Amino acid sequence: MGDSKPDTGSGPDSALTVKGLIDLLATFPADARVVVDGYEDGFDNVSSDSLSAISIRHKPDHADWEGENENARWDPGDNDITAVRIARRYGF
């Protein structure tokens, strides 16, 4: 694995891609479990049911408590991006 790691900074041009995630995951033991933060505490396992393709767009004026991208499902536009969502166990 090289010393180069994908930029994981903020903004639409520095977002982690599927290839970048695969490269990062390849630096961990192959039998390591993949988890996401639980709703309030602990961790939930990631399964194939946790992954879905969604359409998003960058929202530069987002509030601190909101994600920097918004769901573009209900209002499609020319700047929408296909993304892979990794959901927690209950899809929150």
C-alpha positions as CSV (number, residue, x, y, z in Angstrom):
1,M,0.0,0.0,0.0
2,G,1.6,3.3,-0.8
3,D,2.1,6.3,1.5
4,S,-0.5,8.3,-0.4
5,K,-3.8,8.5,1.2
6,P,-7.0,10.2,-0.2
7,D,-7.8,13.7,1.0
8,T,-10.6,13.4,3.5
9,G,-11.0,17.1,4.1
10,S,-14.2,19.1,3.8
11,G,-15.9,20.1,0.5
12,P,-17.1,18.4,-2.7
13,D,-13.7,18.2,-4.3
14,S,-12.0,16.4,-1.4
15,A,-14.6,13.7,-0.8
16,L,-13.5,10.1,-0.3
17,T,-14.4,7.9,-3.3
18,V,-15.2,4.2,-3.4
19,K,-11.6,3.6,-4.8
20,G,-10.1,5.7,-2.0
21,L,-12.1,3.8,0.6
22,I,-11.0,0.5,-0.8
23,D,-7.4,1.7,-0.7
24,L,-7.8,2.8,2.9
25,L,-9.5,-0.4,3.9
26,A,-6.7,-2.4,2.3
27,T,-4.3,-1.0,4.9
28,F,-6.2,-2.8,7.7
29,P,-6.2,-6.6,8.4
30,A,-8.5,-8.4,6.0
31,D,-10.5,-10.0,8.8
32,A,-11.1,-6.7,10.8
33,R,-14.8,-6.0,11.3
34,V,-16.3,-2.9,9.8
35,V,-18.5,-0.9,12.1
36,V,-20.3,2.5,12.3
37,D,-21.1,4.5,15.4
38,G,-24.3,3.5,17.2
39,Y,-27.2,5.9,17.6
40,E,-26.2,7.0,21.1
41,D,-23.4,4.7,22.1
42,G,-21.5,1.6,21.0
43,F,-21.1,0.4,17.4
44,D,-23.2,-1.4,14.8
45,N,-21.9,-3.8,12.2
46,V,-21.9,-2.8,8.5
47,S,-23.6,-5.4,6.3
48,S,-24.5,-5.4,2.6
49,D,-27.9,-4.2,3.7
50,S,-26.2,-1.1,5.1
51,L,-25.0,0.1,1.6
52,S,-27.1,2.0,-0.9
53,A,-26.6,4.3,-3.8
54,I,-28.1,7.8,-3.3
55,S,-28.1,11.1,-5.1
56,I,-26.7,14.1,-3.2
57,R,-25.5,17.6,-3.8
58,H,-23.1,19.7,-1.8
59,K,-24.6,22.3,0.5
60,P,-21.9,24.8,1.4
61,D,-24.2,26.8,3.7
62,H,-25.1,23.9,5.9
63,A,-25.5,24.4,9.6
64,D,-22.9,22.9,11.9
65,W,-25.2,20.1,13.0
66,E,-26.1,19.1,9.4
67,G,-24.2,17.1,6.9
68,E,-22.4,19.1,4.2
69,N,-24.4,17.3,1.5
70,E,-28.2,17.1,1.1
71,N,-30.4,14.5,-0.4
72,A,-31.2,15.3,-4.0
73,R,-33.8,12.6,-4.3
74,W,-36.9,14.9,-4.2
75,D,-35.4,17.8,-6.2
76,P,-33.0,16.5,-8.9
77,G,-30.5,18.9,-10.4
78,D,-27.6,19.2,-12.8
79,N,-25.0,19.2,-10.0
80,D,-26.2,16.0,-8.3
81,I,-23.6,13.4,-7.4
82,T,-24.0,9.6,-7.0
83,A,-22.8,8.5,-3.6
84,V,-22.7,5.3,-1.5
85,R,-24.4,5.6,1.8
86,I,-23.3,3.4,4.7
87,A,-26.3,3.4,7.1
88,R,-26.4,2.4,10.7
89,R,-28.3,-0.8,11.6
90,Y,-31.7,1.0,11.7
91,G,-31.1,3.3,8.8
92,F,-31.1,6.5,10.8
